[in-house]
Amino acid sequence: MLEGYRRFRATGWARERERWSDLAEGQSPEVLVIACSDSRVDPATIFDAKPGEMFVVRNVAALVPPHQPDAQYHGTSAALEFAVTQLEVKEILVMGHGFCGGCAASLTGQFDHARGGAGEGHFLAHWLDLLDPARDKVRAEHPELDRAAFQAMEREGVRVSLRNLRTFPWVREREADGRLKLHGAVFAISDGLLYLCNEDTGAFAPA
Ligand SMILES: [Zn+2]
């Protein structure tokens, strides 16, 4: 990591020195990207974005939980609130990806509570419960757990997050009056292609 840091200081930082000094004054990114923590799907790399351009939240399977204003610690919801109500981003992109381990675990029931597979650390299985509606739909449509089923799961996961985004009143309100646009996409790792979701038809097509 330090070797990479030295390369960054020598090239990336030096080249964008002025930008960094402007950014010290504050940030005003226009997009929020919700992506998976998976090491292969870094949004800044995929969108060739510069520092300050994208506000990014990454978690297991690029999930947005529903609006639950209780006393629990909602990291994703807090980041979403900051991006939407403070930064006033104009667009939100939920970006799933091919070969997502979180989607696969949900589909195969790897951590099913009923099978005693809650995971070792308590949190993962419950987080993936967010994908239960997607899993049920995909299992019904794909009796075989083949690649098509996993791909359908990855796409359905994006739809779940888009639905949950709209349960937050300040998202709904801004989308209704045109201040905010929501998008879904899946990044296919093997061919490096981004597939955008057309919410009217539900279809995903290469961007
Ligand atoms: Zn993933």
Boltz pocket constraint, residues with backbone or C-beta under 6 A from the ligand:
constraints:
  - pocket:
      binder: B
      contacts: [[A, 36], [A, 37], [A, 38], [A, 59], [A, 60], [A, 61], [A, 62], [A, 97], [A, 99], [A, 100], [A, 101], [A, 102], [A, 103]]
      max_distance: 6.0
